[in-house]
Amino acid sequence: MLPPIVIIAGLFGLIASRFPVPVPVANTLLPLLLVVPLYLLLLYRLTKRRLARQLDLWLKIPENQKVLGDHLITLTEDGLTVLVGSEQQIWRWEQILRVIANNNYGYIYTGPNQALIIPQRCFPDDSAFHTYVKFAVIHHWNKQRAAAALASATDAEASKGH
């Protein structure tokens, strides 16, 4: 689908080439400006429908259904444990790619395109949510810092040996 600016420019060019006299703005050009909102509305609806169809197909796969629903995420000094039904997954802080917090959500990335999304509404109050997310951020940062220090110490030892 062409962007609306291309359609409008093409129609303006067509009108300008067909009329040797000045083009009546109110009757001809102003209705063309409806192209932009109509295009955006159509793009929104088609995109929404396509994404809903893709999500429905994705959720029909049984292994993907466990992504939704209640998860119990427990943070410890060593890492985190996720309990979904009777399945348990354990990640050490070294395995966590990053931890991000914003006002209403905490994100713990367990893979490049995979994150545990922790909504603030799941906590009794703002303070409990902020404490939980702060715990995750601090412990992840401490493990990253320790791994970086170990790597630099290993590099220094290796360069001394050569």
C-alpha positions as CSV (number, residue, x, y, z in Angstrom):
1,M,0.0,0.0,0.0
2,L,1.4,3.4,-1.0
3,P,1.9,6.0,1.7
4,P,-0.8,8.7,1.7
5,I,1.6,11.5,0.7
6,V,2.5,9.7,-2.5
7,I,-1.2,9.3,-3.3
8,I,-2.0,12.9,-2.6
9,A,1.0,14.1,-4.6
10,G,0.0,12.0,-7.5
11,L,-3.6,13.3,-7.4
12,F,-2.4,16.9,-7.1
13,G,-0.1,16.3,-10.1
14,L,-2.9,14.7,-12.1
15,I,-5.3,17.6,-11.3
16,A,-2.7,20.2,-12.1
17,S,-1.9,18.7,-15.4
18,R,-5.6,18.4,-16.5
19,F,-6.7,21.9,-15.5
20,P,-5.1,24.8,-17.4
21,V,-6.7,27.3,-15.1
22,P,-6.3,27.6,-11.3
23,V,-7.7,24.6,-9.5
24,P,-10.7,25.3,-7.3
25,V,-9.4,24.4,-3.8
26,A,-12.7,23.9,-2.0
27,N,-14.2,21.5,-4.5
28,T,-11.1,19.6,-5.6
29,L,-8.2,19.7,-3.3
30,L,-9.8,19.7,0.2
31,P,-11.5,16.4,-0.4
32,L,-8.1,14.9,-1.2
33,L,-7.0,15.7,2.4
34,L,-9.4,13.0,3.5
35,V,-7.0,10.5,2.1
36,V,-4.6,10.7,5.1
37,P,-7.1,10.0,7.9
38,L,-8.8,7.3,5.9
39,Y,-5.4,5.7,5.1
40,L,-4.4,5.8,8.8
41,L,-7.8,4.3,9.8
42,L,-7.5,1.5,7.3
43,L,-3.9,0.8,8.2
44,Y,-4.8,0.6,11.9
45,R,-7.7,-1.8,11.3
46,L,-5.8,-4.0,8.9
47,T,-2.8,-4.2,11.2
48,K,-5.0,-4.9,14.3
49,R,-6.8,-7.7,12.4
50,R,-3.6,-9.2,11.1
51,L,-2.0,-9.2,14.6
52,A,-5.1,-10.7,16.2
53,R,-5.0,-13.5,13.7
54,Q,-1.3,-14.2,14.2
55,L,-1.8,-14.2,18.0
56,D,-4.7,-16.6,17.8
57,L,-2.7,-19.0,15.6
58,W,0.3,-18.7,18.0
59,L,-1.9,-19.4,21.0
60,K,-3.4,-22.6,19.4
61,I,0.0,-24.2,20.0
62,P,-0.2,-25.9,23.4
63,E,3.3,-25.0,24.5
64,N,2.6,-21.3,23.9
65,Q,-0.5,-21.3,26.1
66,K,1.7,-21.5,29.3
67,V,3.1,-18.1,28.5
68,L,-0.2,-16.5,29.6
69,G,-1.7,-16.9,33.1
70,D,-0.4,-16.8,36.6
71,H,3.3,-17.1,37.3
72,L,4.9,-17.1,40.7
73,I,8.3,-15.4,40.3
74,T,10.6,-15.7,43.4
75,L,13.8,-13.7,43.6
76,T,16.8,-14.9,45.6
77,E,20.4,-13.9,46.0
78,D,21.4,-16.5,43.4
79,G,18.7,-15.9,40.8
80,L,15.0,-16.3,40.2
81,T,12.6,-19.2,40.1
82,V,9.4,-19.1,38.0
83,L,6.6,-21.5,38.9
84,V,3.8,-22.0,36.3
85,G,1.4,-24.6,37.4
86,S,3.6,-27.6,38.3
87,E,6.5,-26.6,36.0
88,Q,9.5,-24.8,37.6
89,Q,12.2,-22.9,35.8
90,I,15.3,-21.5,37.5
91,W,17.6,-18.8,36.2
92,R,20.8,-17.7,37.8
93,W,21.5,-14.0,37.7
94,E,24.4,-14.6,35.3
95,Q,21.9,-16.0,32.8
96,I,19.6,-13.0,32.9
97,L,20.4,-10.6,30.0
98,R,19.0,-7.5,31.6
99,V,16.5,-6.1,34.1
100,I,14.6,-3.0,33.3
101,A,12.0,-1.1,35.4
102,N,9.6,1.6,34.5
103,N,6.7,3.1,36.4
104,N,4.2,0.3,36.1
105,Y,6.2,-2.8,34.9
106,G,9.4,-4.7,35.6
107,Y,11.1,-6.6,32.8
108,I,13.5,-9.5,33.4
109,Y,15.0,-10.6,30.1
110,T,15.7,-14.3,30.1
111,G,16.5,-14.3,26.4
112,P,17.1,-11.9,23.5
113,N,13.4,-11.8,22.7
114,Q,12.0,-13.2,25.9
115,A,11.1,-11.4,29.1
116,L,9.2,-11.9,32.2
117,I,6.9,-9.0,32.5
118,I,6.0,-8.1,36.1
119,P,3.0,-5.7,36.4
120,Q,2.8,-3.4,39.4
121,R,-0.9,-4.3,39.8
122,C,0.2,-7.8,41.1
123,F,1.6,-6.2,44.3
124,P,-0.4,-5.0,47.3
125,D,1.1,-1.5,47.0
126,D,3.6,0.6,45.1
127,S,6.3,0.2,47.7
128,A,6.2,-3.6,47.5
129,F,6.5,-3.4,43.7
130,H,9.4,-1.0,43.8
131,T,11.2,-3.0,46.4
132,Y,10.8,-6.2,44.3
133,V,12.1,-4.6,41.1
134,K,14.9,-2.8,42.9
135,F,16.0,-6.2,44.4
136,A,16.1,-7.7,40.9
137,V,18.0,-4.7,39.4
138,I,20.6,-4.6,42.1
139,H,21.3,-8.3,42.2
140,H,21.5,-8.5,38.4
141,W,23.9,-5.5,38.4
142,N,26.1,-7.0,41.1
143,K,26.4,-10.3,39.2
144,Q,27.3,-8.4,36.0
145,R,29.8,-6.3,37.8
146,A,31.4,-9.3,39.4
147,A,31.5,-11.1,36.0
148,A,33.1,-8.1,34.3
149,A,35.7,-7.8,37.1
150,L,36.5,-11.5,36.8
151,A,36.9,-11.2,33.0
152,S,39.2,-8.2,33.3
153,A,41.3,-10.0,35.9
154,T,41.6,-13.0,33.7
155,D,42.6,-10.8,30.7
156,A,45.2,-9.1,32.9
157,E,46.6,-12.5,34.0
158,A,46.7,-13.7,30.4
159,S,48.5,-10.6,29.2
160,K,51.1,-10.9,32.0
161,G,51.8,-14.5,30.9
162,H,52.7,-13.5,27.4
